[in-house]
Amino acid sequence: MRKTLLFSVPLVVVALLSGGCTSAEKKAGRGISNTLEIVRLGELDRAVEQEGIFNGMGDGVWTGVIEGMDRSFVRTGVGIYEVVTAPLPPYHPVLTNYISAQPAFPDAYAPRKWDAAIFDTDHTLGFSGGDIAPWFPGSRFRVFDN
């Protein structure tokens, strides 16, 4: 019995991990991104912006805060689920009828690449474009914005 169990456990692990490694990597990456939503609070920013625009600055903003926190908690929970179940199928995004598969950003902010040497071809000149620290307000400095 022990010998059978000793040989069957590695076979099960290999079978789970060999079934679509690319999809498992995408699912794990999407899960980590969604798990960090509680720190990023993109859903909160978007909900406050949308409710403030469509329902006014009085009640709309507070409704946006509640809705945004709710959506942030849901996205974080989905992220934890996707990280834990990354090696297991299904690999498609879950709960897409409530939250999108892509991270949410306010419409007033379009995310761009970070200002890092790995993303830039002109870093040897001493300047380049991109967000320096996109999570801090007021740090969206871009040299080449065409």
Stockholm file with secondary structure:
# STOCKHOLM 1.0

chainA/1-146         MRKTLLFSVPLVVVALLSGGCTSAEKKAGRGISNTLEIVRLGELDRAVEQEGIFNGMGDGVWTGVIEGMDRSFVRTGVGIYEVVTAPLPPYHPVLTNYISAQPAFPDAYAPRKWDAAIFDTDHTLGFSGGDIAPWFPGSRFRVFDN
#=GR chainA/1-146 SS CHHHHHHHHHHHHHHHHHSCHHHHHHHHHHHHHHHTHHHHCHHHHHHHHHHHHHHTTTHHHHHHHHHHHHHHHHHHHHHHHHHHTTTSSCCSCSCTTTSCSSCCCCTTCCCCCBSCTTTCSCGGGTCCCSBSCTTSTTCCCCSCCC
#=GC SS_cons         CHHHHHHHHHHHHHHHHHSCHHHHHHHHHHHHHHHTHHHHCHHHHHHHHHHHHHHTTTHHHHHHHHHHHHHHHHHHHHHHHHHHTTTSSCCSCSCTTTSCSSCCCCTTCCCCCBSCTTTCSCGGGTCCCSBSCTTSTTCCCCSCCC
//
